Amino acid sequence: MQPEANFLTRNQKDILKARHRHERDKRLCDRIKSILLLEPV
């Protein structure tokens, strides 16, 4: 089994995390969180 490749750069993850913290629209927060959760640790 091959390790999964990251599809987000570190900078992109940081931007999404900051956007998630400051976003008021909870539907958009859910979408951002789902993208972040797809990224392997």
PDBQT receptor file of N, H, CA, C and O in Angstrom, charges set to zero:
ATOM      1  N   MET A   1       0.844  -1.180   0.000  1.00  0.00    +0.000 N 
ATOM      2  CA  MET A   1       0.000   0.000   0.000  1.00  0.00    +0.000 C 
ATOM      3  C   MET A   1       0.890   1.244   0.000  1.00  0.00    +0.000 C 
ATOM      4  O   MET A   1       1.786   1.375   0.834  1.00  0.00    +0.000 OA
ATOM      5  N   GLN A   2       0.636   2.151  -0.937  1.00  0.00    +0.000 N 
ATOM      6  H   GLN A   2      -0.093   2.045  -1.614  1.00  0.00    +0.000 HD
ATOM      7  CA  GLN A   2       1.428   3.365  -1.041  1.00  0.00    +0.000 C 
ATOM      8  C   GLN A   2       0.870   4.452  -0.142  1.00  0.00    +0.000 C 
ATOM      9  O   GLN A   2      -0.342   4.535   0.057  1.00  0.00    +0.000 OA
ATOM     10  N   PRO A   3       1.756   5.295   0.410  1.00  0.00    +0.000 N 
ATOM     11  CA  PRO A   3       1.258   6.417   1.213  1.00  0.00    +0.000 C 
ATOM     12  C   PRO A   3       0.503   7.399   0.325  1.00  0.00    +0.000 C 
ATOM     13  O   PRO A   3       0.846   7.599  -0.840  1.00  0.00    +0.000 OA
ATOM     14  N   GLU A   4      -0.526   8.003   0.897  1.00  0.00    +0.000 N 
ATOM     15  H   GLU A   4      -0.804   7.840   1.843  1.00  0.00    +0.000 HD
ATOM     16  CA  GLU A   4      -1.336   8.958   0.150  1.00  0.00    +0.000 C 
ATOM     17  C   GLU A   4      -0.584  10.280  -0.008  1.00  0.00    +0.000 C 
ATOM     18  O   GLU A   4       0.095  10.741   0.910  1.00  0.00    +0.000 OA
ATOM     19  N   ALA A   5      -0.719  10.870  -1.180  1.00  0.00    +0.000 N 
ATOM     20  H   ALA A   5      -1.270  10.496  -1.926  1.00  0.00    +0.000 HD
ATOM     21  CA  ALA A   5      -0.078  12.154  -1.438  1.00  0.00    +0.000 C 
ATOM     22  C   ALA A   5      -0.957  13.273  -0.872  1.00  0.00    +0.000 C 
ATOM     23  O   ALA A   5      -2.185  13.190  -0.909  1.00  0.00    +0.000 OA
ATOM     24  N   ASN A   6      -0.328  14.295  -0.362  1.00  0.00    +0.000 N 
ATOM     25  H   ASN A   6       0.669  14.363  -0.333  1.00  0.00    +0.000 HD
ATOM     26  CA  ASN A   6      -1.063  15.462   0.131  1.00  0.00    +0.000 C 
ATOM     27  C   ASN A   6      -1.583  16.258  -1.053  1.00  0.00    +0.000 C 
ATOM     28  O   ASN A   6      -0.846  16.489  -2.011  1.00  0.00    +0.000 OA
ATOM     29  N   PHE A   7      -2.815  16.674  -1.006  1.00  0.00    +0.000 N 
ATOM     30  H   PHE A   7      -3.414  16.487  -0.227  1.00  0.00    +0.000 HD
ATOM     31  CA  PHE A   7      -3.360  17.479  -2.094  1.00  0.00    +0.000 C 
ATOM     32  C   PHE A   7      -3.441  18.954  -1.711  1.00  0.00    +0.000 C 
ATOM     33  O   PHE A   7      -3.761  19.794  -2.552  1.00  0.00    +0.000 OA
ATOM     34  N   LEU A   8      -3.157  19.274  -0.454  1.00  0.00    +0.000 N 
ATOM     35  H   LEU A   8      -2.898  18.592   0.230  1.00  0.00    +0.000 HD
ATOM     36  CA  LEU A   8      -3.099  20.666  -0.012  1.00  0.00    +0.000 C 
ATOM     37  C   LEU A   8      -1.693  20.974   0.479  1.00  0.00    +0.000 C 
ATOM     38  O   LEU A   8      -1.056  20.158   1.146  1.00  0.00    +0.000 OA
ATOM     39  N   THR A   9      -1.229  22.154   0.139  1.00  0.00    +0.000 N 
ATOM     40  H   THR A   9      -1.747  22.816  -0.403  1.00  0.00    +0.000 HD
ATOM     41  CA  THR A   9       0.055  22.578   0.681  1.00  0.00    +0.000 C 
ATOM     42  C   THR A   9      -0.151  23.066   2.114  1.00  0.00    +0.000 C 
ATOM     43  O   THR A   9      -1.280  23.285   2.553  1.00  0.00    +0.000 OA
ATOM     44  N   ARG A  10       0.938  23.229   2.821  1.00  0.00    +0.000 N 
ATOM     45  H   ARG A  10       1.855  23.050   2.465  1.00  0.00    +0.000 HD
ATOM     46  CA  ARG A  10       0.867  23.719   4.204  1.00  0.00    +0.000 C 
ATOM     47  C   ARG A  10       0.215  25.108   4.235  1.00  0.00    +0.000 C 
ATOM     48  O   ARG A  10      -0.594  25.401   5.116  1.00  0.00    +0.000 OA
ATOM     49  N   ASN A  11       0.568  25.945   3.279  1.00  0.00    +0.000 N 
ATOM     50  H   ASN A  11       1.225  25.707   2.564  1.00  0.00    +0.000 HD
ATOM     51  CA  ASN A  11       0.004  27.293   3.204  1.00  0.00    +0.000 C 
ATOM     52  C   ASN A  11      -1.502  27.251   2.952  1.00  0.00    +0.000 C 
ATOM     53  O   ASN A  11      -2.250  28.016   3.560  1.00  0.00    +0.000 OA
ATOM     54  N   GLN A  12      -1.953  26.365   2.063  1.00  0.00    +0.000 N 
ATOM     55  H   GLN A  12      -1.346  25.744   1.569  1.00  0.00    +0.000 HD
ATOM     56  CA  GLN A  12      -3.381  26.243   1.786  1.00  0.00    +0.000 C 
ATOM     57  C   GLN A  12      -4.143  25.773   3.020  1.00  0.00    +0.000 C 
ATOM     58  O   GLN A  12      -5.239  26.261   3.295  1.00  0.00    +0.000 OA
ATOM     59  N   LYS A  13      -3.574  24.830   3.765  1.00  0.00    +0.000 N 
ATOM     60  H   LYS A  13      -2.684  24.433   3.542  1.00  0.00    +0.000 HD
ATOM     61  CA  LYS A  13      -4.220  24.363   4.995  1.00  0.00    +0.000 C 
ATOM     62  C   LYS A  13      -4.326  25.482   6.013  1.00  0.00    +0.000 C 
ATOM     63  O   LYS A  13      -5.357  25.629   6.669  1.00  0.00    +0.000 OA
ATOM     64  N   ASP A  14      -3.264  26.276   6.152  1.00  0.00    +0.000 N 
ATOM     65  H   ASP A  14      -2.426  26.156   5.619  1.00  0.00    +0.000 HD
ATOM     66  CA  ASP A  14      -3.286  27.396   7.097  1.00  0.00    +0.000 C 
ATOM     67  C   ASP A  14      -4.355  28.419   6.723  1.00  0.00    +0.000 C 
ATOM     68  O   ASP A  14      -5.050  28.951   7.589  1.00  0.00    +0.000 OA
ATOM     69  N   ILE A  15      -4.477  28.686   5.435  1.00  0.00    +0.000 N 
ATOM     70  H   ILE A  15      -3.913  28.255   4.731  1.00  0.00    +0.000 HD
ATOM     71  CA  ILE A  15      -5.489  29.637   4.962  1.00  0.00    +0.000 C 
ATOM     72  C   ILE A  15      -6.895  29.116   5.260  1.00  0.00    +0.000 C 
ATOM     73  O   ILE A  15      -7.752  29.864   5.731  1.00  0.00    +0.000 OA
ATOM     74  N   LEU A  16      -7.128  27.824   4.983  1.00  0.00    +0.000 N 
ATOM     75  H   LEU A  16      -6.432  27.217   4.600  1.00  0.00    +0.000 HD
ATOM     76  CA  LEU A  16      -8.447  27.245   5.255  1.00  0.00    +0.000 C 
ATOM     77  C   LEU A  16      -8.770  27.241   6.739  1.00  0.00    +0.000 C 
ATOM     78  O   LEU A  16      -9.911  27.493   7.124  1.00  0.00    +0.000 OA
ATOM     79  N   LYS A  17      -7.778  26.956   7.578  1.00  0.00    +0.000 N 
ATOM     80  H   LYS A  17      -6.851  26.751   7.265  1.00  0.00    +0.000 HD
ATOM     81  CA  LYS A  17      -8.011  26.959   9.021  1.00  0.00    +0.000 C 
ATOM     82  C   LYS A  17      -8.364  28.352   9.517  1.00  0.00    +0.000 C 
ATOM     83  O   LYS A  17      -9.258  28.507  10.350  1.00  0.00    +0.000 OA
ATOM     84  N   ALA A  18      -7.673  29.361   9.016  1.00  0.00    +0.000 N 
ATOM     85  H   ALA A  18      -6.947  29.235   8.340  1.00  0.00    +0.000 HD
ATOM     86  CA  ALA A  18      -7.965  30.740   9.409  1.00  0.00    +0.000 C 
ATOM     87  C   ALA A  18      -9.351  31.147   8.929  1.00  0.00    +0.000 C 
ATOM     88  O   ALA A  18     -10.103  31.798   9.655  1.00  0.00    +0.000 OA
ATOM     89  N   ARG A  19      -9.682  30.764   7.712  1.00  0.00    +0.000 N 
ATOM     90  H   ARG A  19      -9.071  30.235   7.122  1.00  0.00    +0.000 HD
ATOM     91  CA  ARG A  19     -11.011  31.079   7.165  1.00  0.00    +0.000 C 
ATOM     92  C   ARG A  19     -12.103  30.400   7.992  1.00  0.00    +0.000 C 
ATOM     93  O   ARG A  19     -13.156  30.984   8.247  1.00  0.00    +0.000 OA
ATOM     94  N   HIS A  20     -11.838  29.165   8.405  1.00  0.00    +0.000 N 
ATOM     95  H   HIS A  20     -10.983  28.690   8.197  1.00  0.00    +0.000 HD
ATOM     96  CA  HIS A  20     -12.802  28.422   9.213  1.00  0.00    +0.000 C 
ATOM     97  C   HIS A  20     -13.033  29.116  10.560  1.00  0.00    +0.000 C 
ATOM     98  O   HIS A  20     -14.167  29.198  11.032  1.00  0.00    +0.000 OA
ATOM     99  N   ARG A  21     -11.966  29.611  11.169  1.00  0.00    +0.000 N 
ATOM    100  H   ARG A  21     -11.045  29.545  10.785  1.00  0.00    +0.000 HD
ATOM    101  CA  ARG A  21     -12.085  30.281  12.466  1.00  0.00    +0.000 C 
ATOM    102  C   ARG A  21     -12.904  31.563  12.380  1.00  0.00    +0.000 C 
ATOM    103  O   ARG A  21     -13.639  31.892  13.311  1.00  0.00    +0.000 OA
ATOM    104  N   HIS A  22     -12.786  32.286  11.274  1.00  0.00    +0.000 N 
ATOM    105  H   HIS A  22     -12.190  32.018  10.518  1.00  0.00    +0.000 HD
ATOM    106  CA  HIS A  22     -13.421  33.596  11.182  1.00  0.00    +0.000 C 
ATOM    107  C   HIS A  22     -14.742  33.596  10.421  1.00  0.00    +0.000 C 
ATOM    108  O   HIS A  22     -15.412  34.626  10.342  1.00  0.00    +0.000 OA
ATOM    109  N   GLU A  23     -15.115  32.469   9.872  1.00  0.00    +0.000 N 
ATOM    110  H   GLU A  23     -14.571  31.632   9.936  1.00  0.00    +0.000 HD
ATOM    111  CA  GLU A  23     -16.343  32.387   9.077  1.00  0.00    +0.000 C 
ATOM    112  C   GLU A  23     -17.574  32.333   9.981  1.00  0.00    +0.000 C 
ATOM    113  O   GLU A  23     -17.584  31.618  10.983  1.00  0.00    +0.000 OA
ATOM    114  N   ARG A  24     -18.599  33.082   9.628  1.00  0.00    +0.000 N 
ATOM    115  H   ARG A  24     -18.591  33.663   8.814  1.00  0.00    +0.000 HD
ATOM    116  CA  ARG A  24     -19.838  33.077  10.403  1.00  0.00    +0.000 C 
ATOM    117  C   ARG A  24     -20.875  32.124   9.820  1.00  0.00    +0.000 C 
ATOM    118  O   ARG A  24     -21.731  31.610  10.541  1.00  0.00    +0.000 OA
ATOM    119  N   ASP A  25     -20.796  31.895   8.524  1.00  0.00    +0.000 N 
ATOM    120  H   ASP A  25     -20.102  32.313   7.939  1.00  0.00    +0.000 HD
ATOM    121  CA  ASP A  25     -21.749  30.999   7.861  1.00  0.00    +0.000 C 
ATOM    122  C   ASP A  25     -21.367  29.553   8.180  1.00  0.00    +0.000 C 
ATOM    123  O   ASP A  25     -20.339  29.060   7.714  1.00  0.00    +0.000 OA
ATOM    124  N   LYS A  26     -22.187  28.887   8.966  1.00  0.00    +0.000 N 
ATOM    125  H   LYS A  26     -23.022  29.287   9.345  1.00  0.00    +0.000 HD
ATOM    126  CA  LYS A  26     -21.859  27.534   9.432  1.00  0.00    +0.000 C 
ATOM    127  C   LYS A  26     -21.859  26.510   8.307  1.00  0.00    +0.000 C 
ATOM    128  O   LYS A  26     -21.157  25.502   8.391  1.00  0.00    +0.000 OA
ATOM    129  N   ARG A  27     -22.632  26.752   7.261  1.00  0.00    +0.000 N 
ATOM    130  H   ARG A  27     -23.202  27.570   7.193  1.00  0.00    +0.000 HD
ATOM    131  CA  ARG A  27     -22.580  25.824   6.119  1.00  0.00    +0.000 C 
ATOM    132  C   ARG A  27     -21.219  25.876   5.450  1.00  0.00    +0.000 C 
ATOM    133  O   ARG A  27     -20.675  24.845   5.055  1.00  0.00    +0.000 OA
ATOM    134  N   LEU A  28     -20.677  27.058   5.325  1.00  0.00    +0.000 N 
ATOM    135  H   LEU A  28     -21.119  27.896   5.646  1.00  0.00    +0.000 HD
ATOM    136  CA  LEU A  28     -19.347  27.202   4.739  1.00  0.00    +0.000 C 
ATOM    137  C   LEU A  28     -18.286  26.613   5.666  1.00  0.00    +0.000 C 
ATOM    138  O   LEU A  28     -17.313  26.023   5.198  1.00  0.00    +0.000 OA
ATOM    139  N   CYS A  29     -18.468  26.769   6.962  1.00  0.00    +0.000 N 
ATOM    140  H   CYS A  29     -19.259  27.248   7.342  1.00  0.00    +0.000 HD
ATOM    141  CA  CYS A  29     -17.554  26.142   7.923  1.00  0.00    +0.000 C 
ATOM    142  C   CYS A  29     -17.541  24.630   7.749  1.00  0.00    +0.000 C 
ATOM    143  O   CYS A  29     -16.481  24.005   7.794  1.00  0.00    +0.000 OA
ATOM    144  N   ASP A  30     -18.709  24.046   7.552  1.00  0.00    +0.000 N 
ATOM    145  H   ASP A  30     -19.569  24.554   7.515  1.00  0.00    +0.000 HD
ATOM    146  CA  ASP A  30     -18.791  22.600   7.345  1.00  0.00    +0.000 C 
ATOM    147  C   ASP A  30     -18.065  22.175   6.075  1.00  0.00    +0.000 C 
ATOM    148  O   ASP A  30     -17.405  21.135   6.055  1.00  0.00    +0.000 OA
ATOM    149  N   ARG A  31     -18.179  22.961   5.030  1.00  0.00    +0.000 N 
ATOM    150  H   ARG A  31     -18.715  23.805   5.046  1.00  0.00    +0.000 HD
ATOM    151  CA  ARG A  31     -17.487  22.632   3.774  1.00  0.00    +0.000 C 
ATOM    152  C   ARG A  31     -15.979  22.717   3.936  1.00  0.00    +0.000 C 
ATOM    153  O   ARG A  31     -15.245  21.853   3.456  1.00  0.00    +0.000 OA
ATOM    154  N   ILE A  32     -15.521  23.758   4.614  1.00  0.00    +0.000 N 
ATOM    155  H   ILE A  32     -16.117  24.460   5.005  1.00  0.00    +0.000 HD
ATOM    156  CA  ILE A  32     -14.080  23.908   4.846  1.00  0.00    +0.000 C 
ATOM    157  C   ILE A  32     -13.563  22.755   5.686  1.00  0.00    +0.000 C 
ATOM    158  O   ILE A  32     -12.510  22.191   5.387  1.00  0.00    +0.000 OA
ATOM    159  N   LYS A  33     -14.289  22.402   6.731  1.00  0.00    +0.000 N 
ATOM    160  H   LYS A  33     -15.144  22.860   6.975  1.00  0.00    +0.000 HD
ATOM    161  CA  LYS A  33     -13.874  21.316   7.611  1.00  0.00    +0.000 C 
ATOM    162  C   LYS A  33     -13.808  19.991   6.854  1.00  0.00    +0.000 C 
ATOM    163  O   LYS A  33     -12.911  19.182   7.090  1.00  0.00    +0.000 OA
ATOM    164  N   SER A  34     -14.750  19.770   5.952  1.00  0.00    +0.000 N 
ATOM    165  H   SER A  34     -15.479  20.427   5.760  1.00  0.00    +0.000 HD
ATOM    166  CA  SER A  34     -14.728  18.517   5.196  1.00  0.00    +0.000 C 
ATOM    167  C   SER A  34     -13.502  18.429   4.303  1.00  0.00    +0.000 C 
ATOM    168  O   SER A  34     -12.943  17.346   4.130  1.00  0.00    +0.000 OA
ATOM    169  N   ILE A  35     -13.077  19.541   3.735  1.00  0.00    +0.000 N 
ATOM    170  H   ILE A  35     -13.532  20.421   3.876  1.00  0.00    +0.000 HD
ATOM    171  CA  ILE A  35     -11.859  19.552   2.924  1.00  0.00    +0.000 C 
ATOM    172  C   ILE A  35     -10.641  19.273   3.807  1.00  0.00    +0.000 C 
ATOM    173  O   ILE A  35      -9.758  18.504   3.426  1.00  0.00    +0.000 OA
ATOM    174  N   LEU A  36     -10.598  19.890   4.970  1.00  0.00    +0.000 N 
ATOM    175  H   LEU A  36     -11.316  20.515   5.279  1.00  0.00    +0.000 HD
ATOM    176  CA  LEU A  36      -9.463  19.677   5.876  1.00  0.00    +0.000 C 
ATOM    177  C   LEU A  36      -9.414  18.239   6.369  1.00  0.00    +0.000 C 
ATOM    178  O   LEU A  36      -8.328  17.693   6.563  1.00  0.00    +0.000 OA
ATOM    179  N   LEU A  37     -10.559  17.620   6.572  1.00  0.00    +0.000 N 
ATOM    180  H   LEU A  37     -11.441  18.063   6.414  1.00  0.00    +0.000 HD
ATOM    181  CA  LEU A  37     -10.589  16.249   7.063  1.00  0.00    +0.000 C 
ATOM    182  C   LEU A  37     -10.172  15.230   5.995  1.00  0.00    +0.000 C 
ATOM    183  O   LEU A  37      -9.770  14.116   6.333  1.00  0.00    +0.000 OA
ATOM    184  N   LEU A  38     -10.262  15.589   4.738  1.00  0.00    +0.000 N 
ATOM    185  H   LEU A  38     -10.588  16.493   4.463  1.00  0.00    +0.000 HD
ATOM    186  CA  LEU A  38      -9.831  14.694   3.659  1.00  0.00    +0.000 C 
ATOM    187  C   LEU A  38      -8.305  14.574   3.589  1.00  0.00    +0.000 C 
ATOM    188  O   LEU A  38      -7.771  13.589   3.079  1.00  0.00    +0.000 OA
ATOM    189  N   GLU A  39      -7.632  15.567   4.097  1.00  0.00    +0.000 N 
ATOM    190  H   GLU A  39      -8.065  16.367   4.512  1.00  0.00    +0.000 HD
ATOM    191  CA  GLU A  39      -6.165  15.606   4.053  1.00  0.00    +0.000 C 
ATOM    192  C   GLU A  39      -5.592  14.590   5.045  1.00  0.00    +0.000 C 
ATOM    193  O   GLU A  39      -5.953  14.607   6.222  1.00  0.00    +0.000 OA
ATOM    194  N   PRO A  40      -4.695  13.697   4.576  1.00  0.00    +0.000 N 
ATOM    195  CA  PRO A  40      -4.071  12.754   5.511  1.00  0.00    +0.000 C 
ATOM    196  C   PRO A  40      -3.193  13.477   6.517  1.00  0.00    +0.000 C 
ATOM    197  O   PRO A  40      -2.597  14.510   6.213  1.00  0.00    +0.000 OA
ATOM    198  N   VAL A  41      -3.122  12.929   7.695  1.00  0.00    +0.000 N 
ATOM    199  H   VAL A  41      -3.606  12.089   7.942  1.00  0.00    +0.000 HD
ATOM    200  CA  VAL A  41      -2.354  13.549   8.790  1.00  0.00    +0.000 C 
ATOM    201  C   VAL A  41      -0.885  13.338   8.623  1.00  0.00    +0.000 C 
ATOM    202  O   VAL A  41      -0.098  13.793   9.453  1.00  0.00    +0.000 OA
TER     203      VAL A  41
